[in-house]
Amino acid sequence: MGAHPLSLISPLWGLLKSMEPSEPNILPEPSRLSLPMLPTTGRARRPPRPGQGEKFLKGPIPWSWLTKAARLPGKTLAVAIAVYFLAGLTKSSTVKLGLSNLEAEMGVKRDAAARGLAALEAAGLVGVERHVGRKPRVTILPQP
């Protein structure tokens, strides 16, 4: 992606304004005319890879599943991402989701996480099995 045309002129404009008007025919030193480095327009670079020991989201995540979750209210998308993260970590489509843990990891309060999980369930993106005093078991449902 190239630089904006005005970003090329602005260093020269500042230099021309700094010249004394009494010396209009004197050219500035070439070293003062250097342009800033421009981004390369060559081949696209790969996205950054996670560092050693850094957490990452395992894919692929179906785009239709993700867009449905993104359209749901509140912190539902954050809950959906947490569910997919745990599914990738455990290599299972069914995970135990600690709602209280989401606040420390993603800044999602327990009540908001519960509402987000209910919204995912109502949208048919996940199935939830709840038992009193236990973490809900969440199953990622396949999309038609």
C-alpha positions as CSV (number, residue, x, y, z in Angstrom):
1,M,0.0,0.0,0.0
2,G,1.6,3.3,-1.1
3,A,1.9,6.5,0.9
4,H,-0.5,9.4,0.6
5,P,0.8,11.9,-2.0
6,L,0.7,14.8,0.6
7,S,2.9,12.8,3.0
8,L,5.6,13.0,0.3
9,I,5.4,16.7,0.0
10,S,5.2,17.7,3.7
11,P,8.9,17.2,4.5
12,L,9.8,19.4,1.5
13,W,7.2,22.0,2.3
14,G,8.7,22.4,5.8
15,L,12.2,22.8,4.4
16,L,11.1,25.4,1.8
17,K,9.3,27.4,4.5
18,S,12.4,27.4,6.6
19,M,14.6,28.9,3.9
20,E,15.3,32.6,4.3
21,P,13.4,34.8,1.7
22,S,16.5,36.9,1.1
23,E,18.2,33.9,-0.6
24,P,15.6,32.6,-3.1
25,N,18.1,31.1,-5.6
26,I,20.2,29.1,-3.2
27,L,19.4,25.4,-3.2
28,P,19.4,23.6,0.1
29,E,21.9,20.8,0.9
30,P,20.8,17.4,-0.6
31,S,21.0,15.8,2.9
32,R,18.2,18.1,4.0
33,L,16.0,16.9,1.2
34,S,15.8,13.2,2.3
35,L,12.4,11.7,2.3
36,P,11.1,9.5,5.1
37,M,11.1,5.7,4.5
38,L,8.0,4.6,2.7
39,P,6.1,1.3,3.3
40,T,7.0,-1.3,0.7
41,T,4.4,-2.1,-1.9
42,G,5.8,-5.6,-2.6
43,R,4.4,-8.9,-1.6
44,A,1.9,-9.1,1.3
45,R,3.5,-10.2,4.6
46,R,2.1,-13.0,6.7
47,P,0.2,-12.1,9.9
48,P,2.3,-12.2,13.1
49,R,2.7,-15.6,14.7
50,P,2.3,-16.0,18.5
51,G,5.4,-16.0,20.5
52,Q,6.8,-19.0,22.5
53,G,4.3,-19.9,25.2
54,E,1.8,-17.2,24.1
55,K,-1.9,-18.1,23.9
56,F,-3.5,-18.2,20.5
57,L,-6.9,-19.0,18.9
58,K,-6.9,-22.2,17.0
59,G,-8.9,-22.4,13.8
60,P,-10.4,-22.7,11.4
61,I,-13.5,-21.0,12.8
62,P,-16.4,-21.1,10.3
63,W,-17.0,-17.5,9.1
64,S,-20.8,-17.9,9.2
65,W,-20.6,-19.1,12.9
66,L,-18.5,-16.1,13.8
67,T,-20.6,-13.5,12.0
68,K,-23.8,-14.8,13.7
69,A,-22.0,-14.5,17.1
70,A,-20.8,-11.0,16.2
71,R,-24.4,-9.8,15.5
72,L,-25.5,-10.8,19.0
73,P,-25.7,-8.2,21.7
74,G,-23.2,-7.3,24.4
75,K,-20.2,-9.4,25.2
76,T,-21.5,-12.4,23.3
77,L,-18.7,-12.3,20.7
78,A,-16.1,-12.4,23.6
79,V,-17.8,-15.4,25.1
80,A,-17.9,-17.1,21.7
81,I,-14.2,-16.6,21.2
82,A,-13.5,-18.0,24.7
83,V,-15.6,-21.1,23.8
84,Y,-13.6,-21.6,20.6
85,F,-10.3,-21.0,22.5
86,L,-11.1,-23.7,25.0
87,A,-12.3,-26.0,22.3
88,G,-9.0,-25.6,20.5
89,L,-7.1,-26.1,23.8
90,T,-8.9,-29.3,24.7
91,K,-9.3,-30.6,21.1
92,S,-13.0,-31.1,21.8
93,S,-16.2,-29.4,20.7
94,T,-17.5,-29.7,24.2
95,V,-15.9,-27.6,27.0
96,K,-16.5,-26.6,30.5
97,L,-16.8,-22.8,30.6
98,G,-15.9,-21.0,33.8
99,L,-17.9,-17.8,33.6
100,S,-15.9,-16.1,36.4
101,N,-12.6,-16.8,34.6
102,L,-13.7,-14.7,31.7
103,E,-13.4,-11.5,33.8
104,A,-9.7,-12.1,34.5
105,E,-8.9,-13.2,30.9
106,M,-11.1,-11.0,28.8
107,G,-12.7,-8.4,31.0
108,V,-16.2,-10.0,30.8
109,K,-18.1,-9.9,34.0
110,R,-19.8,-13.2,35.1
111,D,-23.3,-11.9,34.6
112,A,-22.5,-10.5,31.1
113,A,-20.8,-13.9,30.3
114,A,-24.0,-15.7,31.4
115,R,-26.1,-13.4,29.1
116,G,-23.7,-14.0,26.2
117,L,-23.8,-17.7,26.7
118,A,-27.6,-17.6,26.7
119,A,-27.6,-15.5,23.5
120,L,-25.3,-18.0,21.8
121,E,-27.6,-20.9,22.9
122,A,-30.7,-19.0,21.7
123,A,-29.1,-18.4,18.3
124,G,-28.4,-22.1,17.9
125,L,-24.6,-21.7,17.9
126,V,-23.9,-23.7,21.0
127,G,-25.7,-26.2,23.2
128,V,-25.4,-25.7,27.0
129,E,-25.8,-28.3,29.7
130,R,-26.2,-26.7,33.1
131,H,-26.0,-28.2,36.6
132,V,-26.2,-26.3,39.9
133,G,-22.8,-25.6,41.4
134,R,-20.9,-26.6,38.3
135,K,-19.4,-25.0,35.2
136,P,-21.8,-25.1,32.2
137,R,-20.8,-27.7,29.6
138,V,-20.9,-25.9,26.2
139,T,-21.0,-27.8,22.9
140,I,-20.2,-26.0,19.7
141,L,-23.0,-26.9,17.2
142,P,-22.3,-27.5,13.5
143,Q,-23.8,-24.9,11.2
144,P,-26.0,-26.0,8.3
